């Protein structure tokens, strides 16, 4: 086994989740991620926790979405409901053999299923915000994800572990240093009200008054590197064009441009898969509002990989998520959707706060 797998498992269990003796831990991932599932399971047992594993079979998901009736799409298993109430920790391991497994599924079916599971997602968010559940999501390097990123498996492994500093002698020391610097930034950001983002085809204004900026340094996503908040729901006005393709539920949507009026997306365009984009935005009442505004701070991620875990963290970018707010930020928007879309700010771009330029061409000025 690649020794970096065991090293990553130790970081996830001890630093990210801070797993304790007696806690109930759910570990979930596809068959492709079994090496990391095994390593994390073993480390959890050593802690004295009670881990169990849920293996996702992507072909089952495809079959279900193709054949299920509306009644079946709306059904939520009582076992799943119980899990949300009972688990103390959740480790989600991403990685697949086929990133386009759901590419031909009717988007209305995907939307209905996601909408039906919305209350469960909100309940999980609430328990996380209340510190009743610790959770982290991470990536295991697979051939499917390597192909998606236009890399060999070896290069992708180096990319994944490098982004989390797993190759370094003490990864936790690195992330504690990142946390300290981001804590300095968010103390300043928490003072601001009006945010103005400008670039070549973006002119967006929003308010974050009274909302809380969150320091993301490897405790809920790994690797990490961003600060985010939940904007005032009716404050977003203007337009934004996303520099990178937005990928959601196995669909790639290219060259997205969104126009906002009083918080709501009033016009959306895309060069590829616009029907899917519109279907997702029509999922529920909250899907056309912004739940998150964030700035990426991980300058070790230098390549767009078509994987939101990494891409939203790229230093020199910002991203907005349409749909659900993360409750710990103070955001109040509710939706079954949470879709991050990324805008490059490394050239001819700036962010102003209350009239003062605080970020220019991919770098903070505060």
PABALUM-178141 format. One record per residue (C-alpha): residue number from 1; x, y, z. Coordinates in steps of 0.02 Angstrom, whole numbers, padded with zeros to 5 digits. Each point is the difference from the previous one (the first is absolute). Layout:
BEGIN
@k->NUM | X->X | Y->Y | Z->Z
...
***
This chain:
BEGIN
@k->1 | X->00000 | Y->00000 | Z->00000
@k->2 | X->00057 | Y->00177 | Z->-00038
@k->3 | X->00058 | Y->00063 | Z->00172
@k->4 | X->-00087 | Y->00165 | Z->-00034
@k->5 | X->-00168 | Y->-00089 | Z->00017
@k->6 | X->00034 | Y->-00047 | Z->00181
@k->7 | X->00069 | Y->00174 | Z->00034
@k->8 | X->-00157 | Y->00080 | Z->-00072
@k->9 | X->-00110 | Y->-00115 | Z->00105
@k->10 | X->00090 | Y->00055 | Z->00159
@k->11 | X->-00024 | Y->00185 | Z->-00045
@k->12 | X->-00185 | Y->-00027 | Z->-00037
@k->13 | X->-00037 | Y->-00097 | Z->00160
@k->14 | X->00105 | Y->00102 | Z->00122
@k->15 | X->00008 | Y->00177 | Z->-00073
@k->16 | X->-00156 | Y->00020 | Z->-00108
@k->17 | X->-00127 | Y->-00104 | Z->00098
@k->18 | X->00087 | Y->00002 | Z->00170
@k->19 | X->-00081 | Y->-00170 | Z->00025
@k->20 | X->-00020 | Y->-00057 | Z->00180
@k->21 | X->-00020 | Y->-00166 | Z->00087
@k->22 | X->-00180 | Y->-00063 | Z->-00003
@k->23 | X->-00058 | Y->00109 | Z->-00145
@k->24 | X->-00102 | Y->-00072 | Z->-00145
@k->25 | X->00089 | Y->00032 | Z->-00166
@k->26 | X->-00075 | Y->-00029 | Z->-00172
@k->27 | X->00126 | Y->-00021 | Z->-00141
@k->28 | X->-00071 | Y->00005 | Z->-00176
@k->29 | X->00075 | Y->-00016 | Z->-00173
@k->30 | X->-00003 | Y->-00098 | Z->-00161
@k->31 | X->00091 | Y->-00165 | Z->-00024
@k->32 | X->00142 | Y->00095 | Z->-00085
@k->33 | X->00042 | Y->00086 | Z->00165
@k->34 | X->00018 | Y->-00160 | Z->00104
@k->35 | X->00186 | Y->00025 | Z->00040
@k->36 | X->-00038 | Y->00163 | Z->00093
@k->37 | X->-00160 | Y->-00072 | Z->00075
@k->38 | X->00102 | Y->-00142 | Z->00074
@k->39 | X->00136 | Y->00115 | Z->00067
@k->40 | X->-00126 | Y->00120 | Z->00078
@k->41 | X->-00100 | Y->-00144 | Z->00075
@k->42 | X->00157 | Y->-00074 | Z->00079
@k->43 | X->00051 | Y->00169 | Z->00073
@k->44 | X->-00175 | Y->00027 | Z->00070
@k->45 | X->00005 | Y->-00170 | Z->00086
@k->46 | X->00168 | Y->00046 | Z->00079
@k->47 | X->-00082 | Y->00158 | Z->00071
@k->48 | X->-00135 | Y->-00107 | Z->00082
@k->49 | X->-00141 | Y->00068 | Z->-00109
@k->50 | X->-00140 | Y->-00102 | Z->-00081
@k->51 | X->00026 | Y->00013 | Z->-00189
@k->52 | X->-00112 | Y->-00076 | Z->-00132
@k->53 | X->00012 | Y->00006 | Z->-00189
@k->54 | X->-00127 | Y->00042 | Z->-00136
@k->55 | X->00061 | Y->-00050 | Z->-00173
@k->56 | X->-00081 | Y->00097 | Z->-00143
@k->57 | X->-00035 | Y->-00096 | Z->-00161
@k->58 | X->-00012 | Y->00132 | Z->-00139
@k->59 | X->-00085 | Y->-00121 | Z->-00121
@k->60 | X->-00142 | Y->-00017 | Z->00126
@k->61 | X->-00020 | Y->00188 | Z->00006
@k->62 | X->-00009 | Y->00006 | Z->-00190
@k->63 | X->-00128 | Y->-00142 | Z->-00007
@k->64 | X->-00106 | Y->00082 | Z->00133
@k->65 | X->-00005 | Y->00170 | Z->-00085
@k->66 | X->-00042 | Y->-00080 | Z->-00168
@k->67 | X->-00143 | Y->-00109 | Z->00061
@k->68 | X->-00069 | Y->00072 | Z->00162
@k->69 | X->-00176 | Y->00071 | Z->00009
@k->70 | X->-00032 | Y->00172 | Z->00074
@k->71 | X->-00058 | Y->-00086 | Z->00159
@k->72 | X->00165 | Y->-00093 | Z->00012
@k->73 | X->00101 | Y->00157 | Z->-00038
@k->74 | X->-00087 | Y->00090 | Z->00144
@k->75 | X->00022 | Y->-00143 | Z->00123
@k->76 | X->00126 | Y->00023 | Z->00142
@k->77 | X->00051 | Y->-00157 | Z->00091
@k->78 | X->-00038 | Y->00001 | Z->00187
@k->79 | X->00173 | Y->-00077 | Z->00024
@k->80 | X->00079 | Y->00151 | Z->-00083
@k->81 | X->-00102 | Y->00116 | Z->00112
@k->82 | X->00058 | Y->-00095 | Z->00152
@k->83 | X->00183 | Y->00013 | Z->-00055
@k->84 | X->-00009 | Y->00189 | Z->-00006
@k->85 | X->-00063 | Y->00002 | Z->00180
@k->86 | X->00121 | Y->-00130 | Z->00068
@k->87 | X->00173 | Y->00021 | Z->-00077
@k->88 | X->00133 | Y->00102 | Z->00089
@k->89 | X->00118 | Y->00012 | Z->-00149
@k->90 | X->-00009 | Y->-00020 | Z->-00189
@k->91 | X->00145 | Y->-00032 | Z->-00118
@k->92 | X->-00048 | Y->00017 | Z->-00183
@k->93 | X->00133 | Y->-00067 | Z->-00119
@k->94 | X->-00022 | Y->00053 | Z->-00181
@k->95 | X->00073 | Y->-00092 | Z->-00149
@k->96 | X->-00077 | Y->-00095 | Z->-00145
@k->97 | X->00038 | Y->-00103 | Z->-00154
@k->98 | X->-00118 | Y->00103 | Z->-00109
@k->99 | X->-00032 | Y->00184 | Z->00034
@k->100 | X->-00135 | Y->00006 | Z->-00134
@k->101 | X->-00104 | Y->-00145 | Z->00066
@k->102 | X->-00158 | Y->00108 | Z->00010
@k->103 | X->00029 | Y->00106 | Z->-00154
@k->104 | X->-00152 | Y->-00065 | Z->-00095
@k->105 | X->-00124 | Y->-00001 | Z->00145
@k->106 | X->-00154 | Y->00111 | Z->-00015
@k->107 | X->00045 | Y->00157 | Z->00100
@k->108 | X->-00179 | Y->00016 | Z->00063
@k->109 | X->00019 | Y->-00168 | Z->00087
@k->110 | X->00164 | Y->00055 | Z->00077
@k->111 | X->-00080 | Y->00162 | Z->00056
@k->112 | X->-00150 | Y->-00089 | Z->00079
@k->113 | X->00110 | Y->-00122 | Z->00095
@k->114 | X->00115 | Y->00139 | Z->00063
@k->115 | X->-00149 | Y->00107 | Z->00050
@k->116 | X->-00074 | Y->-00145 | Z->00099
@k->117 | X->00162 | Y->-00026 | Z->00094
@k->118 | X->00015 | Y->00187 | Z->00039
@k->119 | X->-00072 | Y->-00009 | Z->00177
@k->120 | X->00126 | Y->-00135 | Z->00045
@k->121 | X->00143 | Y->00107 | Z->-00066
@k->122 | X->-00064 | Y->00149 | Z->00101
@k->123 | X->-00010 | Y->-00109 | Z->00156
@k->124 | X->00179 | Y->-00057 | Z->-00025
@k->125 | X->00058 | Y->00180 | Z->-00026
@k->126 | X->-00090 | Y->00049 | Z->00160
@k->127 | X->00080 | Y->-00139 | Z->00102
@k->128 | X->00171 | Y->00048 | Z->-00069
@k->129 | X->-00029 | Y->00184 | Z->00043
@k->130 | X->-00052 | Y->-00051 | Z->00177
@k->131 | X->00163 | Y->-00102 | Z->00015
@k->132 | X->-00100 | Y->-00160 | Z->00025
@k->133 | X->00079 | Y->-00081 | Z->-00153
@k->134 | X->00176 | Y->00016 | Z->-00068
@k->135 | X->00022 | Y->-00035 | Z->-00184
@k->136 | X->00132 | Y->00008 | Z->-00135
@k->137 | X->-00001 | Y->-00037 | Z->-00186
@k->138 | X->00158 | Y->-00048 | Z->-00093
@k->139 | X->00058 | Y->-00069 | Z->-00166
@k->140 | X->00081 | Y->-00168 | Z->-00035
@k->141 | X->00096 | Y->00003 | Z->-00164
@k->142 | X->-00080 | Y->-00117 | Z->-00127
@k->143 | X->00023 | Y->-00031 | Z->-00186
@k->144 | X->-00169 | Y->00076 | Z->-00038
@k->145 | X->00039 | Y->00163 | Z->00090
@k->146 | X->00175 | Y->00004 | Z->-00074
@k->147 | X->-00074 | Y->-00011 | Z->-00175
@k->148 | X->-00123 | Y->00139 | Z->00043
@k->149 | X->00148 | Y->00109 | Z->00051
@k->150 | X->00099 | Y->-00045 | Z->-00159
@k->151 | X->00137 | Y->-00081 | Z->00105
@k->152 | X->00081 | Y->-00170 | Z->00015
@k->153 | X->-00045 | Y->-00092 | Z->00160
@k->154 | X->00176 | Y->00030 | Z->00068
@k->155 | X->-00009 | Y->00186 | Z->-00034
@k->156 | X->-00174 | Y->00009 | Z->00074
@k->157 | X->00057 | Y->-00088 | Z->00159
@k->158 | X->00139 | Y->00129 | Z->00017
@k->159 | X->-00127 | Y->00138 | Z->-00032
@k->160 | X->-00123 | Y->-00063 | Z->00131
@k->161 | X->00126 | Y->-00034 | Z->00137
@k->162 | X->00099 | Y->00158 | Z->-00042
@k->163 | X->-00153 | Y->00111 | Z->00018
@k->164 | X->-00022 | Y->-00065 | Z->00178
@k->165 | X->00188 | Y->00006 | Z->00041
@k->166 | X->-00006 | Y->-00187 | Z->00040
@k->167 | X->00174 | Y->-00011 | Z->-00076
@k->168 | X->00068 | Y->00117 | Z->00133
@k->169 | X->00076 | Y->-00059 | Z->00164
@k->170 | X->-00142 | Y->00074 | Z->00105
@k->171 | X->-00160 | Y->00038 | Z->-00100
@k->172 | X->-00094 | Y->00054 | Z->00156
@k->173 | X->00130 | Y->00134 | Z->00038
@k->174 | X->-00028 | Y->00071 | Z->-00175
@k->175 | X->-00189 | Y->00007 | Z->00022
@k->176 | X->00013 | Y->00080 | Z->00171
@k->177 | X->00107 | Y->00137 | Z->-00079
@k->178 | X->-00131 | Y->00024 | Z->-00138
@k->179 | X->-00136 | Y->00009 | Z->00132
@k->180 | X->00094 | Y->00135 | Z->00094
@k->181 | X->00021 | Y->00110 | Z->-00155
@k->182 | X->-00181 | Y->-00024 | Z->-00053
@k->183 | X->-00058 | Y->00043 | Z->00176
@k->184 | X->00089 | Y->00167 | Z->-00020
@k->185 | X->-00091 | Y->00030 | Z->-00165
@k->186 | X->-00174 | Y->-00044 | Z->00063
@k->187 | X->00017 | Y->00115 | Z->00151
@k->188 | X->00020 | Y->00142 | Z->-00126
@k->189 | X->-00134 | Y->-00066 | Z->-00118
@k->190 | X->-00128 | Y->-00012 | Z->00141
@k->191 | X->00003 | Y->00191 | Z->00014
@k->192 | X->-00061 | Y->00030 | Z->-00178
@k->193 | X->-00174 | Y->00024 | Z->-00073
@k->194 | X->00004 | Y->00030 | Z->-00188
@k->195 | X->00102 | Y->-00112 | Z->-00115
@k->196 | X->00031 | Y->00043 | Z->-00183
@k->197 | X->00081 | Y->-00126 | Z->-00119
@k->198 | X->00064 | Y->00061 | Z->-00168
@k->199 | X->00090 | Y->-00087 | Z->-00143
@k->200 | X->-00010 | Y->-00006 | Z->-00190
@k->201 | X->-00180 | Y->-00062 | Z->-00007
@k->202 | X->-00053 | Y->00011 | Z->00182
@k->203 | X->-00074 | Y->00145 | Z->00096
@k->204 | X->-00083 | Y->-00066 | Z->00157
@k->205 | X->-00053 | Y->00084 | Z->00161
@k->206 | X->-00059 | Y->-00083 | Z->00160
@k->207 | X->-00015 | Y->00032 | Z->00186
@k->208 | X->00076 | Y->-00106 | Z->00138
@k->209 | X->-00049 | Y->00113 | Z->00145
@k->210 | X->-00022 | Y->-00099 | Z->00160
@k->211 | X->00051 | Y->-00163 | Z->-00083
@k->212 | X->00149 | Y->-00104 | Z->00058
@k->213 | X->00151 | Y->-00042 | Z->-00105
@k->214 | X->00056 | Y->-00181 | Z->00024
@k->215 | X->00181 | Y->-00058 | Z->00007
@k->216 | X->00022 | Y->-00159 | Z->-00106
@k->217 | X->00165 | Y->-00083 | Z->00039
@k->218 | X->-00024 | Y->-00187 | Z->-00020
@k->219 | X->-00131 | Y->-00041 | Z->00130
@k->220 | X->-00151 | Y->-00024 | Z->-00114
@k->221 | X->00080 | Y->-00015 | Z->-00171
@k->222 | X->00171 | Y->-00075 | Z->-00028
@k->223 | X->00097 | Y->00072 | Z->-00084
@k->224 | X->-00066 | Y->00172 | Z->00039
@k->225 | X->00040 | Y->00183 | Z->-00016
@k->226 | X->-00142 | Y->00127 | Z->-00007
@k->227 | X->-00097 | Y->00125 | Z->00101
@k->228 | X->-00188 | Y->00015 | Z->-00027
@k->229 | X->-00159 | Y->00079 | Z->00063
@k->230 | X->-00186 | Y->00001 | Z->-00038
@k->231 | X->-00051 | Y->00165 | Z->-00082
@k->232 | X->-00161 | Y->00091 | Z->00045
@k->233 | X->-00125 | Y->-00096 | Z->-00104
@k->234 | X->-00079 | Y->00146 | Z->-00095
@k->235 | X->00160 | Y->00103 | Z->-00018
@k->236 | X->00082 | Y->-00077 | Z->-00154
@k->237 | X->-00011 | Y->00110 | Z->-00154
@k->238 | X->00093 | Y->00004 | Z->-00166
@k->239 | X->00076 | Y->-00137 | Z->-00105
@k->240 | X->00139 | Y->-00128 | Z->00003
@k->241 | X->00079 | Y->-00111 | Z->-00131
@k->242 | X->00083 | Y->-00157 | Z->00065
@k->243 | X->00172 | Y->-00029 | Z->-00072
@k->244 | X->-00001 | Y->-00189 | Z->00023
@k->245 | X->-00130 | Y->-00133 | Z->-00045
@k->246 | X->-00121 | Y->-00036 | Z->00142
@k->247 | X->-00023 | Y->-00186 | Z->00032
@k->248 | X->-00146 | Y->-00069 | Z->00099
@k->249 | X->-00077 | Y->-00175 | Z->00012
@k->250 | X->00104 | Y->-00064 | Z->-00146
@k->251 | X->-00040 | Y->00146 | Z->-00117
@k->252 | X->00122 | Y->00130 | Z->-00064
@k->253 | X->-00071 | Y->00173 | Z->-00035
@k->254 | X->00113 | Y->00120 | Z->-00094
@k->255 | X->00015 | Y->00189 | Z->-00007
@k->256 | X->-00137 | Y->00038 | Z->00126
@k->257 | X->-00058 | Y->00179 | Z->00019
@k->258 | X->-00124 | Y->00045 | Z->00138
@k->259 | X->-00092 | Y->00164 | Z->00023
@k->260 | X->-00068 | Y->00044 | Z->00173
@k->261 | X->-00134 | Y->00122 | Z->00056
@k->262 | X->-00035 | Y->00021 | Z->00186
@k->263 | X->00085 | Y->-00165 | Z->00038
@k->264 | X->-00083 | Y->-00107 | Z->-00133
@k->265 | X->00069 | Y->-00072 | Z->-00162
@k->266 | X->-00113 | Y->00083 | Z->-00130
@k->267 | X->00095 | Y->-00058 | Z->-00154
@k->268 | X->00118 | Y->-00145 | Z->-00030
@k->269 | X->00096 | Y->-00047 | Z->-00156
@k->270 | X->00126 | Y->-00138 | Z->-00040
@k->271 | X->00085 | Y->-00063 | Z->-00158
@k->272 | X->-00022 | Y->-00182 | Z->00051
@k->273 | X->-00139 | Y->-00084 | Z->00100
@k->274 | X->-00103 | Y->00156 | Z->00031
@k->275 | X->-00157 | Y->-00106 | Z->00018
@k->276 | X->00082 | Y->-00092 | Z->00145
@k->277 | X->00053 | Y->00166 | Z->00078
@k->278 | X->-00178 | Y->00068 | Z->-00010
@k->279 | X->-00073 | Y->-00162 | Z->00068
@k->280 | X->00114 | Y->00009 | Z->00153
@k->281 | X->-00039 | Y->00185 | Z->00029
@k->282 | X->-00186 | Y->-00042 | Z->-00005
@k->283 | X->00020 | Y->-00140 | Z->00128
@k->284 | X->-00084 | Y->00100 | Z->00140
@k->285 | X->-00029 | Y->00179 | Z->00060
@k->286 | X->00174 | Y->00019 | Z->00072
@k->287 | X->00098 | Y->-00069 | Z->-00147
@k->288 | X->00012 | Y->00167 | Z->-00091
@k->289 | X->00073 | Y->00090 | Z->00152
@k->290 | X->00180 | Y->00002 | Z->00059
@k->291 | X->00042 | Y->-00104 | Z->00153
@k->292 | X->00188 | Y->00029 | Z->00004
@k->293 | X->00132 | Y->00124 | Z->-00055
@k->294 | X->00180 | Y->-00059 | Z->00018
@k->295 | X->00179 | Y->00041 | Z->-00044
@k->296 | X->00125 | Y->-00139 | Z->-00039
@k->297 | X->00167 | Y->00008 | Z->00091
@k->298 | X->00093 | Y->-00161 | Z->-00047
@k->299 | X->00138 | Y->00058 | Z->-00116
@k->300 | X->00071 | Y->-00177 | Z->-00004
@k->301 | X->-00145 | Y->-00050 | Z->-00113
@k->302 | X->00060 | Y->00067 | Z->-00166
@k->303 | X->-00107 | Y->-00098 | Z->-00122
@k->304 | X->-00186 | Y->-00010 | Z->-00033
@k->305 | X->-00045 | Y->-00184 | Z->00021
@k->306 | X->-00190 | Y->-00002 | Z->-00025
@k->307 | X->-00017 | Y->-00050 | Z->00183
@k->308 | X->-00085 | Y->00130 | Z->00109
@k->309 | X->00092 | Y->-00058 | Z->00157
@k->310 | X->00160 | Y->00069 | Z->-00076
@k->311 | X->-00062 | Y->00128 | Z->-00126
@k->312 | X->-00097 | Y->00108 | Z->00123
@k->313 | X->00158 | Y->00014 | Z->00107
@k->314 | X->00114 | Y->00063 | Z->-00140
@k->315 | X->00093 | Y->00154 | Z->00063
@k->316 | X->-00052 | Y->00151 | Z->-00102
@k->317 | X->-00182 | Y->-00051 | Z->-00027
@k->318 | X->-00168 | Y->00033 | Z->00078
@k->319 | X->-00155 | Y->-00107 | Z->-00005
@k->320 | X->-00184 | Y->00021 | Z->00031
@k->321 | X->-00114 | Y->-00145 | Z->00042
@k->322 | X->-00180 | Y->00013 | Z->-00056
@k->323 | X->-00119 | Y->-00084 | Z->00121
@k->324 | X->00018 | Y->-00049 | Z->00181
@k->325 | X->00096 | Y->00107 | Z->00124
@k->326 | X->00119 | Y->-00077 | Z->00125
@k->327 | X->-00086 | Y->00041 | Z->00166
@k->328 | X->00160 | Y->00035 | Z->00098
@k->329 | X->00030 | Y->00152 | Z->-00113
@k->330 | X->-00167 | Y->00075 | Z->00051
@k->331 | X->-00073 | Y->-00029 | Z->-00173
@k->332 | X->-00186 | Y->-00036 | Z->-00004
@k->333 | X->-00033 | Y->-00060 | Z->-00176
@k->334 | X->-00076 | Y->-00174 | Z->-00008
@k->335 | X->00007 | Y->-00112 | Z->-00152
@k->336 | X->00038 | Y->-00179 | Z->-00050
@k->337 | X->00130 | Y->00074 | Z->-00118
@k->338 | X->00175 | Y->00056 | Z->00046
@k->339 | X->00101 | Y->00027 | Z->-00158
@k->340 | X->00169 | Y->00087 | Z->00006
@k->341 | X->00054 | Y->00094 | Z->-00157
@k->342 | X->00175 | Y->00073 | Z->-00019
@k->343 | X->00060 | Y->00168 | Z->-00067
@k->344 | X->00184 | Y->00034 | Z->-00035
@k->345 | X->00061 | Y->00165 | Z->00075
@k->346 | X->00186 | Y->-00012 | Z->-00038
@k->347 | X->-00002 | Y->00129 | Z->-00140
@k->348 | X->-00080 | Y->00174 | Z->-00015
@k->349 | X->-00111 | Y->-00035 | Z->00150
@k->350 | X->-00034 | Y->00070 | Z->00171
@k->351 | X->-00111 | Y->-00015 | Z->00153
@k->352 | X->-00050 | Y->00154 | Z->00096
@k->353 | X->-00075 | Y->00004 | Z->00174
@k->354 | X->-00094 | Y->00157 | Z->00054
@k->355 | X->00087 | Y->00095 | Z->-00140
@k->356 | X->00178 | Y->-00058 | Z->00040
@k->357 | X->00096 | Y->-00119 | Z->-00114
@k->358 | X->00045 | Y->-00150 | Z->00108
@k->359 | X->00045 | Y->-00126 | Z->-00136
@k->360 | X->00081 | Y->00027 | Z->-00168
@k->361 | X->00053 | Y->-00120 | Z->-00138
@k->362 | X->-00014 | Y->-00154 | Z->00108
@k->363 | X->00078 | Y->00065 | Z->00161
@k->364 | X->-00065 | Y->00077 | Z->00161
@k->365 | X->00060 | Y->00179 | Z->00036
@k->366 | X->-00046 | Y->-00001 | Z->00184
***
